[in-house]
């Protein structure tokens, strides 16, 4: 499989209300969400969104409820029509597709996982999983063969003939995931996919997703309101508030350099040891005397574990070829893990 | 004291209005009556065929056939045994032939109501505007005394099976339409969105998601439809539909208490058989909702 194509969102606006199109200019001229609501009774859903979602990576969009994150993900497969702007997949603008093109795009290029699972209650696990292929017109035998593989891959082997309401929430969402993966689409849209699950199951599903992503390299767009989840999954994270992006970057960038007080408050409670890379803290000007090495690209927490196990005070950080590129010591590791981000 | 009496149209004016409308409708009947009559011929032929089949076949065959159908639908021995007992009693009391006529009538009416009602219900669910338009028509069909719309029907078709059929269908189809509409509208939005997200076309969405999920409500509609057709057979008997209704009518006219009660009970037993069989069938279709994760 070649490298997946990314998604480019450019100047995207969504205004809910009868005359959304006319209101765009007012918003572009700087009218606020509250003012628009008060004066014109229109709701500003998305305000000038620009996100470049890299192909083959997990892009997390994070925000609290009402921030517009669910609205945003529905623009990528145009379940919601934009008021203004572009959603580019390669050279195609999703917003300009005809109904027929859009249907083909949804069938072959995207697959979606929903917060409330949205499985068909009258169909068994297997029949739910083949749904995407069935409407593409893939012969049933072939479709079921492909679906069975993914059902096994998400750990539901033996449950093919069960109905959704015989399964627990976590298992139902595995069906949702299998249904999406069976579509074999480039883009995987996950709308708060794990939010309805309890914490242990949620961790479990995150691991399933990360494992799958390691081999599939799909362009994943993952919506969540949970910062820990965002930091664990996201190659890139965009934070949304009141329909606008207030910061985007890698998890580490957001934790180390929050753009404003709102985000600083958010990241205060984060387990920084799991977000910050050893590369960020190491001293590149020195080399350690001992033989202890730590791989570049791992998180501080793992480095701390190494220190604790060995009892040593410093280690060389080595790159993939085993060449030392800097020194990490216990003192810096611990301070980086416990110092809250200030703005 | 002009205030006491309502300023109504004068007798003369009313007479002119009535005469004009009645006259033009009579002309219409004369001109197109035969044509409309012809149009319904296949329906009448089908009804006659079914009726003759039920009446002329030996009764054990018919009884076995009903028992088999009821068992296949309900998969319940109790309902099947009840059916056999009820039908046997009907036979014992000499109402076999009338009952067969009524069953044939109700079957054809229900089939007609389903064939017409479900598409109309689907269409009604497709937009709020259609719903606003269709709803008052359904109200009219359900509340207008059936004798009123029997007048033009009889004028066109005369007395017989077809006008009875039309009268029954007009009365029985509204719940079919309403419940189909309601069932489709109640389908979970999340599931519909998922269907859209996977690129379903309108037809695929209807066949894979909306109709299957609306099925319990639609089954309730079919059930209501059958019950209402049965309750109309007495009225239909007034315009020459033979069967249990006519027995009841006869009993009313002559104050035959026993005959009336027996025919009435026969109607009730058919209703119960139809009801239990369709309900059980509907429930069986919904087997996915019975087993719940605990």
Interface residues (C-beta under 8 A of the other chain):
Chain A: X77 X79 X102 X103 X104 X105 X106 X107 X108 X110 X111 X112 X114 X116 X117 X118 X119 X120 X121 X122 X123 X124 X131 X132 X134 X135 X136 X163 X164 X165 X166 X167 X168 X183 X189
Chain B: X188 X190 X191 X193 X194 X195 X196 X197 X198 X199 X200 X201 X204 X208 X209 X212 X213 X215 X286 X288 X289 X291 X292 X293
